Amino acid sequence: MEIWVNPRCSKCRSAVSLLDEAGATYTVRRYLEDPPTPAELEAVLDRLGLGPWDITRTGEKVATELGLKSWPRTPADRARWIEALSANPALIQRPIITADDGTTVVARDEETVRSVLG
């Protein structure tokens, strides 16, 4: 299992605590320091069944600077969004957990974290 975290994020810390309480074995990826590649983002999005705009933190300063709210959200624009997320990992919603079976969730609440524990 892998969890993408920002250590300053309270939801990330909560998710890690829940994994610890459950005795889960996992790897922490500090995605701000080790940003996912476009290919890794594409794989995560495929597992989530979401578009890149669905995991984008549009309230971030860099989102405003890039004008993301006005970007089209179409299949033709998917690669542009993924490139922006990879180049600016602060835009990625967190935490994201990928379980050993490939199940992937944006784990912003306790119930979602527990859903990947089996």
Backbone as a chain_set.jsonl record, in Angstrom:
{"seq": "MEIWVNPRCSKCRSAVSLLDEAGATYTVRRYLEDPPTPAELEAVLDRLGLGPWDITRTGEKVATELGLKSWPRTPADRARWIEALSANPALIQRPIITADDGTTVVARDEETVRSVLG", "coords": {"N": [[0.853, -1.17, 0.0], [0.448, 2.24, -0.722], [0.696, 5.635, 0.277], [0.07, 8.901, -0.627], [1.227, 11.827, 0.672], [1.103, 15.051, 2.27], [2.945, 16.169, 4.787], [2.156, 18.337, 6.365], [-0.537, 18.45, 6.222], [-3.621, 18.004, 7.783], [-5.562, 16.049, 7.223], [-4.026, 14.145, 5.926], [-2.286, 13.38, 7.973], [-4.152, 12.284, 9.726], [-5.086, 10.122, 8.173], [-2.754, 8.558, 7.999], [-2.448, 7.934, 10.714], [-4.745, 6.343, 11.098], [-4.117, 4.198, 9.417], [-1.875, 3.26, 10.779], [-3.042, 2.522, 13.256], [-4.574, 0.397, 12.379], [-2.641, -1.404, 11.818], [-1.578, -1.561, 9.303], [0.587, -2.179, 6.533], [2.535, 0.029, 4.804], [3.783, 2.412, 2.393], [5.057, 5.643, 2.564], [4.673, 8.39, 0.511], [5.971, 11.392, -0.003], [4.632, 13.54, -1.779], [5.044, 16.172, -2.549], [7.742, 16.56, -2.426], [8.606, 14.472, -3.972], [7.37, 14.415, -6.717], [4.66, 12.946, -8.568], [5.026, 11.38, -11.747], [3.744, 12.25, -15.026], [2.826, 9.809, -16.136], [2.471, 8.224, -13.839], [0.454, 9.682, -12.578], [-1.572, 9.41, -14.48], [-2.047, 6.647, -14.281], [-2.992, 6.471, -11.613], [-5.283, 8.076, -11.806], [-6.754, 6.556, -13.631], [-7.251, 4.275, -12.06], [-8.76, 5.465, -10.072], [-10.905, 6.279, -11.553], [-11.397, 8.858, -12.34], [-11.188, 12.237, -13.644], [-8.364, 14.431, -14.203], [-8.991, 16.994, -13.303], [-10.736, 16.438, -11.284], [-9.223, 15.795, -9.095], [-7.893, 18.043, -8.484], [-6.707, 20.747, -6.649], [-8.216, 23.521, -6.733], [-8.223, 25.844, -5.307], [-5.691, 26.57, -4.615], [-2.875, 28.806, -4.689], [-1.211, 28.625, -6.965], [-2.971, 27.473, -8.748], [-4.706, 29.535, -9.277], [-2.888, 31.301, -10.438], [-2.296, 29.887, -12.77], [-4.737, 29.915, -13.928], [-6.585, 27.818, -13.765], [-9.311, 27.35, -13.228], [-10.634, 28.186, -15.464], [-9.885, 26.427, -17.417], [-10.69, 24.079, -19.968], [-12.541, 21.057, -19.379], [-12.209, 18.47, -20.727], [-11.803, 15.353, -22.548], [-9.812, 15.873, -24.45], [-8.279, 17.778, -23.209], [-7.126, 16.565, -21.088], [-4.382, 15.683, -20.878], [-3.04, 18.124, -20.641], [-3.921, 19.019, -18.124], [-2.886, 16.954, -16.514], [-0.134, 17.287, -16.885], [0.119, 19.797, -15.654], [-0.497, 19.136, -12.994], [1.585, 17.355, -12.388], [3.802, 19.042, -12.674], [3.241, 20.877, -10.728], [2.831, 19.829, -7.907], [1.484, 20.603, -5.56], [-1.055, 21.068, -6.288], [-2.423, 18.695, -6.258], [-5.0, 16.786, -4.909], [-5.251, 15.455, -1.614], [-5.086, 13.023, 1.056], [-3.868, 10.434, -1.146], [-4.479, 7.077, -1.488], [-3.185, 4.002, -2.511], [-4.046, 0.762, -2.546], [-2.713, -2.575, -2.04], [-4.043, -4.268, -3.783], [-4.576, -2.654, -5.888], [-6.725, -0.972, -5.644], [-7.691, 2.356, -5.388], [-7.982, 5.414, -3.656], [-9.138, 8.72, -2.84], [-8.454, 9.742, 0.128], [-10.016, 11.362, 2.166], [-11.549, 11.14, 4.389], [-12.362, 9.226, 7.352], [-13.878, 6.888, 6.851], [-13.326, 6.349, 4.143], [-10.573, 5.863, 4.219], [-10.587, 3.53, 5.758], [-11.846, 1.861, 3.939], [-9.941, 0.796, 2.225], [-8.598, -0.988, 3.698], [-9.473, -3.556, 3.751]], "CA": [[0.0, 0.0, 0.0], [1.192, 3.504, -0.767], [-0.104, 6.811, 0.558], [0.682, 10.18, -1.011], [0.906, 12.763, 1.749], [1.775, 16.297, 2.615], [2.994, 16.036, 6.237], [1.502, 19.466, 7.036], [-1.979, 18.312, 6.011], [-4.255, 17.283, 8.89], [-6.234, 14.859, 6.699], [-2.957, 13.172, 5.673], [-1.846, 12.858, 9.279], [-5.241, 11.443, 10.22], [-5.084, 8.88, 7.392], [-1.59, 7.781, 8.434], [-2.775, 7.419, 12.055], [-5.693, 5.243, 10.934], [-3.372, 3.055, 8.874], [-1.055, 2.74, 11.877], [-3.94, 1.855, 14.212], [-5.024, -0.851, 11.766], [-1.488, -2.269, 11.613], [-1.338, -1.688, 7.863], [1.929, -1.985, 5.999], [2.398, 0.999, 3.725], [4.897, 3.288, 2.055], [4.667, 7.048, 2.485], [5.289, 9.179, -0.559], [5.797, 12.831, 0.179], [4.519, 13.864, -3.197], [5.552, 17.515, -2.853], [9.183, 16.387, -2.595], [8.785, 13.428, -4.985], [6.135, 14.529, -7.498], [4.371, 11.863, -9.502], [5.198, 11.652, -13.178], [2.467, 12.194, -15.743], [2.396, 8.41, -16.273], [1.962, 7.782, -12.537], [-0.84, 10.343, -12.379], [-2.536, 8.766, -15.382], [-2.391, 5.347, -13.7], [-3.821, 6.716, -10.431], [-6.581, 8.559, -12.277], [-7.461, 5.407, -14.213], [-7.729, 3.446, -10.95], [-9.806, 6.229, -9.382], [-12.026, 6.517, -12.45], [-11.625, 10.3, -12.309], [-10.389, 13.104, -14.498], [-7.385, 15.17, -13.408], [-9.659, 18.143, -12.681], [-11.44, 15.954, -10.099], [-8.293, 15.71, -7.953], [-7.129, 19.291, -8.488], [-7.021, 21.73, -5.606], [-8.328, 24.76, -7.497], [-8.08, 26.995, -4.411], [-4.278, 26.86, -4.389], [-2.381, 30.014, -5.358], [-0.71, 28.292, -8.301], [-4.141, 27.227, -9.597], [-5.161, 30.861, -9.706], [-1.87, 31.818, -11.356], [-2.424, 29.169, -14.041], [-6.092, 30.103, -14.455], [-7.166, 26.481, -13.932], [-10.783, 27.328, -13.196], [-11.163, 28.441, -16.816], [-9.43, 25.403, -18.357], [-11.718, 23.099, -20.344], [-12.45, 19.741, -18.725], [-12.592, 17.518, -21.767], [-10.752, 14.357, -22.807], [-8.735, 16.481, -25.233], [-7.483, 18.623, -22.317], [-6.647, 15.727, -19.977], [-2.913, 15.697, -20.79], [-2.635, 19.448, -20.14], [-4.172, 19.002, -16.682], [-1.938, 16.027, -15.882], [1.167, 17.969, -16.889], [0.069, 20.846, -14.631], [-0.437, 18.486, -11.682], [2.93, 16.819, -12.203], [4.724, 20.172, -12.526], [2.837, 21.648, -9.545], [2.171, 18.803, -7.099], [0.62, 21.177, -4.524], [-2.415, 21.068, -6.832], [-3.014, 17.363, -6.15], [-5.784, 16.518, -3.704], [-4.554, 14.521, -0.744], [-4.128, 11.989, 0.664], [-4.294, 9.402, -2.089], [-3.992, 5.76, -1.061], [-3.317, 2.876, -3.435], [-3.917, -0.504, -1.826], [-1.939, -3.6, -2.739], [-4.851, -4.86, -4.857], [-4.768, -1.65, -6.922], [-7.79, -0.05, -5.256], [-7.133, 3.682, -5.119], [-8.981, 6.342, -3.128], [-8.759, 9.996, -2.253], [-8.843, 9.362, 1.487], [-10.206, 12.586, 2.937], [-12.318, 10.875, 5.606], [-12.037, 7.955, 8.005], [-14.55, 5.78, 6.17], [-12.619, 6.067, 2.897], [-9.312, 5.218, 4.598], [-10.903, 2.157, 6.18], [-12.306, 1.073, 2.79], [-8.817, 0.131, 1.561], [-7.945, -1.885, 4.652], [-9.952, -4.919, 3.554]], "C": [[0.899, 1.234, 0.0], [0.221, 4.644, -0.48], [0.689, 8.052, 0.174], [0.247, 11.207, 0.018], [1.69, 14.06, 1.655], [1.775, 16.284, 4.137], [2.316, 17.179, 7.003], [-0.018, 19.392, 6.968], [-2.606, 17.466, 7.123], [-4.968, 16.022, 8.405], [-5.219, 13.761, 6.377], [-2.493, 12.545, 6.988], [-2.897, 11.929, 9.869], [-5.261, 10.103, 9.493], [-3.926, 7.983, 7.811], [-1.855, 7.172, 9.816], [-3.736, 6.238, 11.963], [-5.01, 4.003, 10.369], [-2.516, 2.417, 9.963], [-1.899, 1.96, 12.879], [-4.396, 0.496, 13.692], [-3.882, -1.836, 11.547], [-1.157, -2.479, 10.14], [0.138, -1.482, 7.537], [1.797, -1.068, 4.796], [3.695, 1.769, 3.541], [4.349, 4.704, 1.965], [5.419, 7.699, 1.337], [4.956, 10.639, -0.288], [5.804, 13.447, -1.212], [4.937, 15.295, -3.537], [7.06, 17.47, -3.11], [9.508, 15.408, -3.725], [7.527, 13.398, -5.854], [5.914, 13.339, -8.421], [4.598, 12.314, -10.945], [3.822, 11.694, -13.838], [1.946, 10.756, -15.889], [1.836, 7.873, -14.962], [0.599, 8.413, -12.249], [-1.914, 9.703, -13.25], [-2.985, 7.43, -14.801], [-3.301, 5.509, -12.483], [-5.215, 7.18, -10.849], [-7.404, 7.432, -12.89], [-8.039, 4.53, -13.107], [-8.85, 4.145, -10.18], [-11.069, 6.363, -10.229], [-12.403, 7.988, -12.513], [-10.802, 11.015, -13.367], [-9.42, 13.887, -13.63], [-7.992, 16.379, -12.703], [-10.386, 17.735, -11.412], [-10.535, 15.841, -8.873], [-7.435, 16.969, -7.855], [-7.644, 20.235, -7.412], [-7.045, 23.121, -6.266], [-8.214, 26.011, -6.627], [-6.631, 27.373, -4.137], [-3.855, 28.087, -5.204], [-1.928, 29.718, -6.789], [-1.868, 27.992, -9.265], [-4.683, 28.542, -10.143], [-4.187, 31.443, -10.716], [-1.972, 31.173, -12.736], [-3.79, 29.384, -14.697], [-6.848, 28.807, -14.636], [-8.692, 26.467, -13.97], [-11.392, 27.55, -14.575], [-10.721, 27.39, -17.832], [-10.583, 24.459, -18.694], [-11.46, 21.756, -19.66], [-12.974, 18.687, -19.692], [-11.477, 16.494, -21.939], [-9.56, 14.939, -23.567], [-7.796, 17.317, -24.364], [-6.856, 17.847, -21.161], [-5.129, 15.81, -19.806], [-2.401, 17.028, -20.25], [-2.802, 19.523, -18.624], [-3.142, 18.124, -15.955], [-0.548, 16.646, -15.829], [1.215, 19.049, -15.801], [0.171, 20.251, -13.231], [0.967, 17.953, -11.399], [3.941, 17.933, -11.946], [4.465, 20.972, -11.254], [2.107, 20.722, -8.578], [1.306, 19.347, -5.957], [-0.833, 21.21, -4.99], [-3.138, 19.742, -6.622], [-3.743, 17.215, -4.814], [-5.111, 15.417, -2.901], [-5.444, 14.115, 0.417], [-4.731, 11.037, -0.363], [-3.641, 8.101, -1.641], [-4.23, 4.764, -2.178], [-3.035, 1.612, -2.646], [-3.148, -1.51, -2.679], [-2.714, -4.241, -3.887], [-5.145, -3.871, -5.984], [-5.889, -0.665, -6.633], [-7.157, 1.276, -4.855], [-8.255, 4.614, -4.694], [-8.333, 7.663, -2.767], [-9.336, 9.926, -0.845], [-9.009, 10.564, 2.412], [-11.062, 12.376, 4.187], [-12.008, 9.463, 6.105], [-12.646, 6.76, 7.276], [-13.81, 5.377, 4.889], [-11.278, 5.394, 3.189], [-9.582, 3.755, 4.938], [-11.32, 1.26, 5.005], [-11.173, 0.34, 2.091], [-8.11, -0.861, 2.48], [-8.437, -3.33, 4.545], [-10.83, -5.321, 4.628]], "O": [[1.956, 1.263, 0.631], [-0.924, 4.628, -0.931], [1.832, 8.23, 0.596], [-0.946, 11.435, 0.218], [2.763, 14.142, 1.057], [0.706, 16.378, 4.74], [1.942, 17.008, 8.164], [-0.707, 20.195, 7.598], [-2.169, 16.343, 7.372], [-4.975, 15.017, 9.116], [-5.517, 12.577, 6.536], [-2.332, 11.329, 7.088], [-2.56, 10.897, 10.449], [-5.433, 9.059, 10.124], [-4.103, 6.774, 7.962], [-1.516, 6.013, 10.054], [-3.565, 5.243, 12.666], [-5.296, 2.885, 10.797], [-2.436, 1.192, 10.064], [-1.519, 0.868, 13.302], [-4.583, -0.442, 14.467], [-4.114, -2.974, 11.138], [-0.525, -3.472, 9.779], [0.834, -0.706, 8.192], [1.034, -1.354, 3.874], [4.573, 1.777, 4.403], [3.302, 4.935, 1.361], [6.637, 7.572, 1.214], [3.797, 11.051, -0.342], [6.85, 13.821, -1.742], [5.164, 15.6, -4.707], [7.587, 18.244, -3.91], [10.56, 15.507, -4.356], [6.717, 12.477, -5.75], [6.862, 12.793, -8.986], [4.386, 13.474, -11.297], [2.843, 11.22, -13.261], [0.743, 10.524, -15.775], [0.84, 7.149, -14.963], [-0.301, 7.749, -11.734], [-3.038, 9.483, -12.798], [-4.174, 7.112, -14.825], [-4.274, 4.769, -12.335], [-6.215, 6.721, -10.297], [-8.617, 7.365, -12.688], [-9.185, 4.089, -13.199], [-9.776, 3.496, -9.694], [-12.166, 6.537, -9.698], [-13.568, 8.334, -12.713], [-9.844, 10.465, -13.912], [-9.637, 13.996, -12.424], [-7.548, 16.746, -11.615], [-10.635, 18.575, -10.548], [-11.02, 15.795, -7.743], [-6.38, 16.963, -7.22], [-8.844, 20.481, -7.287], [-6.022, 23.801, -6.343], [-8.119, 27.12, -7.151], [-6.37, 28.389, -3.493], [-4.408, 28.362, -6.268], [-2.231, 30.476, -7.71], [-1.75, 28.233, -10.466], [-5.064, 28.644, -11.309], [-4.598, 32.01, -11.728], [-1.759, 31.835, -13.752], [-3.977, 29.075, -15.873], [-7.665, 28.688, -15.55], [-9.29, 25.654, -14.675], [-12.528, 27.151, -14.829], [-11.134, 27.447, -18.99], [-11.36, 24.082, -17.817], [-10.317, 21.378, -19.401], [-14.037, 18.099, -19.491], [-10.341, 16.73, -21.527], [-8.421, 14.531, -23.341], [-6.644, 17.543, -24.736], [-6.132, 18.421, -20.347], [-4.648, 15.992, -18.687], [-1.436, 17.058, -19.486], [-1.927, 20.031, -17.924], [-2.602, 18.509, -14.918], [0.141, 16.53, -14.815], [2.223, 19.199, -15.112], [0.856, 20.807, -12.372], [1.472, 18.092, -10.285], [4.829, 17.792, -11.106], [5.355, 21.663, -10.757], [0.887, 20.817, -8.44], [0.468, 18.613, -5.432], [-1.742, 21.363, -4.174], [-4.355, 19.676, -6.794], [-3.189, 17.477, -3.747], [-4.467, 14.537, -3.473], [-6.432, 14.783, 0.721], [-5.948, 10.863, -0.433], [-2.429, 8.026, -1.443], [-5.328, 4.681, -2.729], [-1.93, 1.412, -2.141], [-2.961, -1.316, -3.881], [-2.114, -4.706, -4.856], [-5.87, -4.195, -6.924], [-5.998, 0.365, -7.299], [-6.203, 1.31, -4.077], [-9.336, 4.615, -5.283], [-7.149, 7.728, -2.434], [-10.546, 10.037, -0.648], [-8.221, 10.751, 3.339], [-11.279, 13.312, 4.957], [-11.468, 8.629, 5.378], [-11.989, 5.733, 7.108], [-13.686, 4.189, 4.592], [-10.887, 4.461, 2.489], [-8.889, 2.857, 4.46], [-11.164, 0.04, 5.07], [-11.426, -0.659, 1.417], [-7.135, -1.498, 2.081], [-7.877, -4.225, 5.178], [-11.331, -6.445, 4.627]]}, "num_chains": 1, "name": "protein.A"}
